[in-house]
């Protein structure tokens, strides 16, 4: 098989693109209402399915962050309780909560 070198501005031979030399008419969406025969229900379903992954990931993120904050709060509370018990046992004054 020999390779044909084309000059600029010349159309390719029809064997290169399998056509008969004529281009097929465009059958794409022209924007008319007659081309869209689906109802609003399918549109809303598509929108919901498009948004659903984002909502699920957001829910998981909120759950994880809420759990982290709760664990931190409970750990600080337990640490303060242990520290207060140690200070009481050693006879020290209670920790001043207003001081940083």
Helices and strands as residue ranges (DSSP letters): H 14-17, G 33-35, H 40-90
